[in-house]
């Protein structure tokens, strides 16, 4: 359960992005590396201001326990090393990747290249260690939004369409329908509409139903309500916004269990949208909770984890004079169990 909750927190960090960013596909499917890219993109300006060149993480929670990050002068990650794995990235402009190369034991195993037109990703290609292309992706837009995504892979010397997603929108560019194709045939679709009161929306085995609508609270702040029904689950997600239109809380309910609350996220307003509190529930009762504390500079200085209301462990972070994390201390029942240290080099 703890690992599942940790994954949900990581997903929240990634999914709490703008909708345009969410539309960009990724040629390489390494979830952890995509999380690194997202996390460091949030800290790019801090890295740049600190003239950060390299960061080493010692005694990390992951295996292997030593990680190395190399940055360019714009604060972007260009090299990530973890044990025998190394990932090298180059950029076009901003956070737009030109290429990402993946090495194992110093040997190239995959290289992904990306083609941009302005701010939109139009094509991406994947090559193996012998520089042979084995898949490619294509992105089609109207004036602003993604309307079609096509994934092709090499089979018997020819590229064939493996997957294709076609997006349809309402005039306000909220989603209307997404159709998912496999090998050129429609396999599944999601419709986004809100039926009149009392009218049921039957969910077939090859479809899903999502309704997105908006309301306001007593102070006039926006509330976004999303209802999603699939064959295996039915969820309602409620997002709360402040006057600056920043998401400050998100709650998810299980509609198949009479609207039982499943989990809730609370965010610190601002550019990073840091999670201040996460709570998961069992039978409408709190099961797991993580709370974080921040200093005046928005640094996460402490966090505590509770299970069924009892404190299980806590973390404390300290920062150096450049605003970069220097040390993380972990405690269980007031006993220090681990210390993660961070070493830096600067330009």
N, C-alpha and C positions, 0 to 999 in steps of 0.2 A: 504493500500500500504506500509506503514511504517513497519508493522509487516512482510509482505512478503519480504521486502528488508533485514530486520534483519535476517530472516531465511536464505536468500541467503548468507549473510556474515558468519553465523555460519557454513553452509554447506561448504563454501570455506575453512574454517579452518580445517574441518574434511577431506575433499577430497583432500587437498593439501598434501597428504601423499605419501609414496612410493607405487608402485603397489602391492608389496607383502603384505603390511599391508592392502591394500584395499581388498585383497582376503579373509581375515579372516572373518568368520561369527560371529555373536553375538547371544548368546542364549536368552538374555533378550533384549526386543525391546525398552527400555526406551531411547529415543533420547537424552534427556538432560543429563542423566547420562553418556552416551557414549561420549558426548561432554566434560563433566568434565574429564573423563578418558583421552581423547586426549589432552586437554588443560594442565592438570597437568603433563602428560608424557613429554610435551615440557619443563616444568619447573623443572623436576626431579633433575637435577644437581644443580640448584640454591637452591632448597629446601634442598638438602643434604648438600651443602656448608654452608647454613645458620643454620643447625641443627634444622630445623623446626619440631615441634612436633604437633602443633595444630593451626588452623586459624579459627577465627570467623568473619563473615561478618555481620555488623549491618546496618539496614535500607537499605537493598538490594532492587533492582528493582523487585525482584520476590516475590511471595507469597508462604509461609510466608517470612517475610523480614529478618529473622535471619537464617544464614547458618553456619554450623560447619564442618570443615574438620580435620581429624586426619591422621598423616603421620607416616611412619616407618622411620628408620634411613637411608634408601636408598632414601628417598624423594618421596616415592610413597603414594598415597591416600589409606588408609586402612578402613576409616570410613567416611561416608558422612551423615550428618543429616540435614533434612529440615522439620521443623514442626513435624508431627507425623510419618514421613518417615525416616528410617535409612537404609543405605546400607553398608555392610561390605565386604571387599575384601581381599583375601589372594593371595600370588604369589608363583610361582615356581622359576623363576629367571627373572631378567630384568623386562620387562613389561608384562610378560606372566602370566595371571591370573590362579590361581589354582581353586578358587571358588569365587562366589559372592552371598551374601545372602541379601534378601530384607525383611525388617520388616515394619509393620504398627502398630502403637500404641504398640510397643514392642512385637508384635506377628509375627512369621515367616510366610511369605506368599509365598516365592519362594526361592529356592537355585539352582544356576547353577554351575556345575562343568566342568572343562576343562581338556582334556588329550593332552599332547604335546609329540612329538618325535623330539628331537633336537629343531630347531626353527620353526617347523610346527605344527599347531593345527590339531589334527587328529579326535577328537571326543568331543562332549559336551553333557551334560545331564541336564535336568531341572526337579526339584522335587518340589512338593507342600509343604504346611506347615505340612502335615502328613508324609513327607518323601516318598511320592509315586511319582515315575517317570511318567511324563506326555508327555514329548517329548524328542527327541534326534536328534543330528546332526552328520553327518559323512563327513569327508573331505579326498579326495584322490588326490595324487600328482604324477607327474612324478619325475624326479630328483630334480626339483626346483619349478615348478608352479602347482597351483591348477588345476586339470582336471575334478573333479566332486564334487559336493556338494549335499548331500541328507538330507532332513528334514523329520523326521518321528514323528507322533503324536499318542497318545493312543486313540483308538476308540473301544468301546465295549470289553475292556480287551485285545486288541491286538494292536501292533504297526503296522501302515500302512504307506507306503510312501505317504507323502502329496505333497512335492515338491522336484524336482531334477533339478540341473543345470549342464549341460555338456559343458566344455570349450575345444575348439580346437584352436591350435596355428600354425602360420607359423614358418619356421625354425629359424627365429630370435626372436621367442617368442612374437611377436606381435599377438594380437587376430585375429583369422580367423573366428570363429563362436561360438556363445553361444546358446544352445538349452534349453528352459525352459519347464519342465514337471510338470504336476499336476495329481495326482493320477495315475502315471505311464504312462500317455499319453502326447505326445508332444503338447504343447499349443501355443508356441510362440518361435520365434528365431530371433537372430540378426546376420547378416553377416557383416564381416569387410573386404571390398575389394574396390579397386578403379578401376572403369570401364574406358575403353578407352574414349578419348574425343569424345563427340557427342553421346555417348550411354547412354540412360536413364536407371536408375535402378528402376523398378516398385516396390513400397512398397505395399505388400498385408496386409490385415487386421490382419494376424497372424504373421507378420514379421516386422523387422526393418533393416535398412541399415546404416552401419557406415564405413566411409573411413578415415584412418589415414595416413597422408603422411608428409614428412619433407622437409624443404627448409632452406636456409641460407640468412641472411641479407647482407648488403653491407660490414659489418665488419667480416663476416664469422661466426657469431653466429647462433645457431640453431633456427629454427621456426617450431613449430609443428602445423599442420592443421588437425582438425577433423571435418568431415561432418557427421551429423546424421539425418536420415530421418525416421520418423514414420508417422502413419496415421494422427495424430493430429498436428504434428509440424515438422519443418525442420530447423536445426540449424547448423551454422558453428562456430567452436571455434578455435581461433588462440592464441597460447601460444608462448611467446618470452623468450629466454634464454640468459644469459650472458656467458662469457668465462669459468666460473666455472660450467656451465651446470645447473645453478639455474634459476628457473622460476621467471621472474621479472614482467611479465604482462600477463593477460589473457583477451581476448575480445570475446564476443559471439554475433553472428549476426542471424537475422531471415531470412532464405532463402525464406520463403513464402511471405516476404514483400520486395523483391528486395534487399536482403542483408542489411536490416536496422539494425543498431547497437542497441543491447538490453542493455548490461551492460559491464562494464570493471573493472577489478581488477588490482591494481599495488602493487607489493610486495617488501619488503625490503630484499635484498639478505642476506643470512645467514642461520643458522640452523633452526630458528623458522619460517622463511618465513612470517613475520608479514605483514598484509595488511596496506599499507601507504595511499591508496586512493581507494575508490569504487564509481563508477558513474553508475546510471541507466538512461535510455533514453526513451523518448516518442516521436514518430514521428521523430526520428533522432536528437531530441533536448534534452539537459540535463534536467533531471527532479529532480533527487535526488543525492546528493553527500556527502560522508563522507571522511574527510581528517584527518590523524593522524600525530603527531609530536613525534620524539624520541630523547632521549638525547645520550650522547657519550657511555653510557652503554647499549644502545638498549632498554631502558625503554620507554614505551609509556607514554609521559608526558601530552599530550593534544590531543583533537580531536574536530572537528567542523562539524556540519551537516547543509547542505544547501538544500532548496527546491526551484526549479526554480531560482537558483542563489542567493536567499536571505538566510542569516544566520538565522537558526531556534534555534539552541542551541549549547552549547559547554561544554566540560568536561575538567577538569584539575586533574591530578594525582600527588600525592607526594609519595615519597618512604622513607623507614627508612634506618638506617645505614647498614643493612644487604642486601639491595637491594630488599626488599619486599614492595609491595604497602601498603601504610599506610592510604591513604585517597583519595576519589574521590569526587570532587565538581562539581555540575551541575548548569549551568546557562542558562537563557532564557532572551534575550534582556538585557544582563549584570546584570540581577537580579538572585541572587543565589536561586535555587529552592530546592536543595537537597544536603545532604552530606552523603556519605557512608563511614563508618570507618571499619578498619581491626585490629583485636586484635590477638596477637601471643603468643604462648608458645614454648619454645625451649628445646632441649635435653641438 
